[in-house]
């Protein structure tokens, strides 16, 4: 299975817009939304049935049995995350689940075995299995295991569609843990850049991140006509670094209307959609070429 991951160095570049267009154009039998903090690909790739939902358990959390606790204060003193508090009303020791990192130090120092580490639901995996396989997830608020959940999203997709030739993955913005987990094992990364100063800076950061994994990258520019000067800078940067350039997509008010109506930009006849078709064809050429070398 070839895996094409679509990333952006920052939010708002149009990454999901491009990903949804590519899924439609490729008639992809497998795809995933790895932006587990704020998944939204399902808003465009609407599925006819409800997904199979599975609880995702992240790092365990500490829990204090007040019947066994003798209030020696050792757990609170040794907690480097300041996750153990004394209730001002009941005077009982309690754990702040948002602050607890599940390190187990409090359990180790407790002489009465009042502290235990219990399973903690950190998110929810979702799998749509209709004519196609669509894997996604939603991270629970306050959880810090986004990278681990992304890995499970990809595993779920691959296990459910073992014979799919091409999988398209909508990644997260930035260069954090979910992006790193998304990059691992993919065939190529297409970076969607925007012609702004921050867009150029974040493009360079995501390229450096991908290079750490020796993952091939290509670049396209969305809303290129909003700043021709910066568009030229991105093209020259790609040329100087020998990075394949897949093309440009213009800003198009009709594209905004399509997305707001739950459609991809290739579902309607618009300038942005026509440009996306060209970018898709060039991206597949680059992907196939990189697979051969």
C-alpha positions as MATLAB code, in Angstrom:
seq = 'XXXXXXXXXXXXXXXXXXXXXXXXXXXXXXXXXXXXXXXXXXXXXXXXXXXXXXXXXXXXXXXXXXXXXXXXXXXXXXXXXXXXXXXXXXXXXXXXXXXXXXXXXXXXXXXXXXXXXXXXXXXXXXXXXXXXXXXXXXXXXXXXXXXXXXXXXXXXXXXXXXXXXXXXXXXXXXXXXXXXXXXXXXXXXXXXXXXXXXXXXXXXXXXXXXXXXXXXXXXXXXXXXXXXXXXXXXXXXXXXXXXXXXXXXXXXXXXXXXXXXXXXXXXXXXXXXXXXXXXXXXXXXXXXXXXXX';
ca = [
       0.000    0.000    0.000;
       1.372    3.386   -1.021;
       0.624    6.051    1.566;
       0.427    9.707    0.540;
       0.434   12.000    3.563;
      -0.757   15.577    3.157;
       0.670   18.049    5.665;
       0.999   21.759    6.269;
       3.352   23.635    8.543;
       0.461   25.671    9.930;
      -3.305   25.582   10.155;
      -5.521   27.217    7.554;
      -3.427   26.496    4.469;
      -6.082   24.263    2.895;
      -4.555   20.892    3.761;
      -7.894   19.143    4.294;
      -9.300   20.843    1.203;
      -6.513   19.324   -0.887;
      -6.755   15.947    0.869;
     -10.492   15.625    0.239;
     -10.010   16.555   -3.430;
      -7.270   13.935   -3.827;
      -9.423   11.239   -2.193;
     -12.208   11.933   -4.691;
      -9.852   12.084   -7.682;
      -8.016    8.889   -6.709;
     -11.246    7.081   -5.879;
      -9.234    6.014   -2.843;
     -10.352    2.795   -1.175;
      -8.586    3.747    2.052;
      -7.993    7.088    3.711;
      -7.519    8.532    7.174;
      -7.778   11.736    9.154;
      -4.802   11.896   11.515;
      -5.580   15.353   12.848;
      -6.899   13.747   16.029;
      -7.038   17.018   17.980;
      -9.538   18.542   15.539;
     -10.626   16.015   12.876;
     -12.822   17.488   10.159;
     -12.305   15.377    7.031;
     -15.572   13.570    7.811;
     -17.453   16.812    7.202;
     -16.579   16.562    3.516;
     -16.170   12.799    3.081;
     -19.617   12.033    4.440;
     -20.236    8.329    5.021;
     -23.607    6.567    4.629;
     -23.297    4.556    7.845;
     -22.263    5.124   11.441;
     -18.644    4.321   12.345;
     -17.448    1.518   14.546;
     -16.266    3.217   17.727;
     -13.531    1.940   20.036;
     -12.251    3.514   23.223;
      -8.565    4.373   23.063;
      -6.685    3.957   26.325;
      -3.666    6.175   26.784;
      -1.318    6.364   29.744;
      -2.873    5.206   33.042;
      -3.799    7.706   35.735;
      -3.274    7.548   39.467;
      -6.216    6.948   41.754;
      -6.274    7.154   45.545;
      -8.336    4.840   47.735;
      -9.351    7.135   50.576;
     -10.205    4.155   52.792;
      -6.571    3.020   52.725;
      -4.962    6.461   52.676;
      -3.382    7.523   56.000;
      -2.601   11.030   54.694;
       1.159   10.675   55.136;
       1.587   13.249   52.329;
       4.363   11.262   50.615;
       2.475   11.003   47.316;
       1.846   14.735   47.107;
       5.431   15.620   48.047;
       6.904   13.290   45.432;
       4.581   14.235   42.563;
       6.655   16.378   40.183;
       3.528   17.295   38.208;
       1.677   18.719   41.222;
      -1.239   16.437   40.356;
      -2.167   15.431   43.913;
      -4.218   17.861   45.969;
      -5.837   17.916   49.388;
      -9.543   18.647   49.198;
     -10.287   21.756   51.244;
     -13.673   20.413   52.385;
     -13.173   16.683   52.986;
      -9.418   16.904   53.655;
      -8.995   13.855   51.410;
      -6.174   13.349   48.902;
      -7.339   13.484   45.277;
      -5.692   13.257   41.865;
      -6.073   15.892   39.177;
      -6.476   13.632   36.112;
      -5.514   16.442   33.733;
      -2.180   16.997   35.503;
      -1.333   13.343   36.189;
       1.174   11.822   33.745;
       0.843    8.255   35.028;
       4.499    7.987   36.025;
       3.734    5.782   39.035;
       5.949    7.534   41.587;
       3.016    8.115   43.947;
       2.168    4.404   43.812;
       5.770    3.454   44.531;
       6.109    5.649   47.635;
       2.714    4.813   49.148;
       3.280    2.487   52.135;
      -0.387    1.501   52.490;
      -1.022    0.612   48.819;
      -3.684    3.310   48.663;
      -2.521    4.529   45.243;
      -3.091    2.542   42.059;
      -2.729    3.237   38.332;
      -5.998    2.714   36.486;
      -6.793    2.603   32.752;
      -7.634    5.977   31.283;
      -9.743    6.636   28.176;
      -7.741    9.181   26.171;
      -9.809    9.245   23.010;
     -12.056    7.389   20.625;
     -11.113    5.551   17.437;
     -13.643    5.594   14.613;
     -13.711    3.300   11.586;
     -16.080    3.640    8.648;
     -16.324    0.498    6.529;
     -18.682    1.006    3.626;
     -17.390    0.716    0.062;
     -14.221    2.335    1.366;
     -12.260    2.347    4.614;
     -12.059    5.640    6.486;
     -10.103    5.683    9.743;
     -10.155    8.602   12.144;
     -10.198    9.442   15.847;
     -11.016   12.141   18.356;
      -8.589   12.863   21.169;
     -10.165   13.521   24.547;
      -9.736   17.050   25.831;
      -6.656   17.385   28.000;
      -5.001   14.188   26.804;
      -1.354   14.358   25.746;
      -1.169   11.118   23.749;
      -1.959   12.501   20.294;
       1.020   10.827   18.619;
       0.100    7.411   19.977;
      -3.498    7.817   18.829;
      -2.356    8.803   15.318;
      -0.358    5.571   15.153;
      -3.500    3.613   16.021;
      -5.492    5.437   13.332;
      -2.946    4.384   10.701;
      -2.791    0.807   11.987;
      -6.578    0.570   11.891;
      -6.673    1.803    8.295;
      -3.996   -0.620    7.077;
      -5.534   -3.611    8.847;
      -8.995   -2.892    7.430;
      -7.876   -2.289    3.828;
      -4.897   -4.597    3.214;
      -5.358   -4.750   -0.572;
      -5.816   -1.020   -1.193;
      -3.133    0.238   -3.569;
      -3.168    3.852   -2.400;
      -4.102    5.408    0.924;
      -4.414    9.156    1.378;
      -3.830   10.546    4.851;
      -4.866   13.990    6.068;
      -2.323   14.932    8.722;
      -2.105   17.580   11.420;
      -0.743   21.104   11.070;
       2.596   21.979   12.659;
       5.534   19.685   13.444;
       4.474   18.158   16.781;
       3.892   14.588   17.953;
       0.878   13.840   15.705;
       2.830   14.984   12.639;
       5.853   12.883   13.570;
       3.609    9.833   14.070;
       1.886   10.544   10.747;
       5.154   10.735    8.800;
       6.466    7.410   10.065;
       6.187    4.751    7.371;
       4.512    6.768    4.621;
       5.628    6.709    0.978;
       5.646   10.479    0.450;
       4.559   13.743    2.024;
       2.832   16.469    0.026;
       3.217   19.776    1.839;
       0.484   22.327    1.227;
       2.052   25.756    1.612;
       0.545   29.214    1.579;
       2.320   32.319    0.221;
       2.718   34.166    3.500;
       5.790   34.877    5.635;
       4.644   32.453    8.330;
       3.683   29.951    5.631;
       7.202   29.998    4.172;
       8.804   29.635    7.611;
       6.546   26.720    8.541;
       7.142   25.080    5.155;
      10.864   25.009    5.886;
      10.232   23.525    9.340;
       8.061   20.697    8.051;
      10.615   19.865    5.350;
      13.330   19.608    8.013;
      11.066   17.401   10.125;
      10.369   15.028    7.217;
      14.080   14.882    6.367;
      14.797   13.418    9.822;
      12.781   10.373    8.738;
      14.348   10.349    5.249;
      10.831   10.697    3.859;
      10.414   12.085    0.345;
       8.495   15.355    0.079;
       6.824   17.437   -2.608;
       5.260   20.889   -2.338;
       2.179   22.600   -3.711;
       0.937   26.137   -3.035;
      -2.661   26.887   -2.153;
      -4.150   30.376   -2.631;
      -1.008   31.208   -4.619;
      -2.518   34.338   -6.172;
      -2.953   36.073   -2.806;
       0.770   36.930   -2.844;
       2.639   36.316   -6.093;
       5.941   37.528   -4.654;
       5.915   34.937   -1.854;
       4.704   32.275   -4.275;
       7.810   32.925   -6.365;
       9.978   32.665   -3.231;
       8.518   29.232   -2.436;
       9.051   28.008   -5.993;
      12.671   29.216   -5.976;
      13.243   27.632   -2.566;
      11.959   24.272   -3.825;
      14.145   24.542   -6.908;
      17.260   25.395   -4.896;
      16.659   22.465   -2.528;
      15.771   20.064   -5.350;
      12.288   19.512   -3.910;
       9.624   18.430   -6.438;
       6.987   21.102   -7.039;
       3.481   19.776   -7.731;
       1.765   23.011   -8.740;
      -0.474   25.835   -7.595;
      -4.111   26.261   -6.614;
      -5.624   29.762   -6.700;
      -7.872   31.338   -4.119;
     -11.422   30.781   -5.318;
     -14.613   32.000   -3.539;
     -16.468   29.068   -5.106;
     -14.116   26.694   -3.293;
     -15.115   28.291    0.006;
     -18.789   27.780   -0.845;
     -18.175   24.127   -1.743;
     -16.427   23.394    1.554;
     -19.172   25.151    3.507;
     -21.703   22.918    1.714;
     -19.814   19.761    2.684;
     -18.329   19.217   -0.781;
     -14.803   18.900   -2.059;
     -13.520   21.428   -4.588;
     -13.570   18.780   -7.336;
     -17.281   18.081   -6.781;
     -18.102   21.352   -8.528;
     -16.812   23.107  -11.631;
     -14.547   25.813  -10.267;
     -11.111   27.297  -10.911;
      -9.623   25.864   -7.719;
     -11.005   22.414   -8.464;
      -9.558   22.397  -11.985;
      -6.173   23.427  -10.616;
      -6.374   20.718   -7.945;
      -6.812   18.109  -10.687;
      -3.510   19.209  -12.245;
      -1.766   19.196   -8.864;
      -3.124   15.711   -8.168;
      -1.856   14.315  -11.463;
       1.583   15.818  -10.903;
       1.681   14.530   -7.320;
       0.900   10.972   -8.422;
       3.651   11.235  -11.061;
       6.127   12.312   -8.390;
       4.941    9.573   -6.006;
       5.309    6.848   -8.639;
       8.739    8.151   -9.660;
       9.955    8.203   -6.053;
       8.710    4.661   -5.538;
      10.820    3.509   -8.478;
      14.136    5.046   -7.365;
];
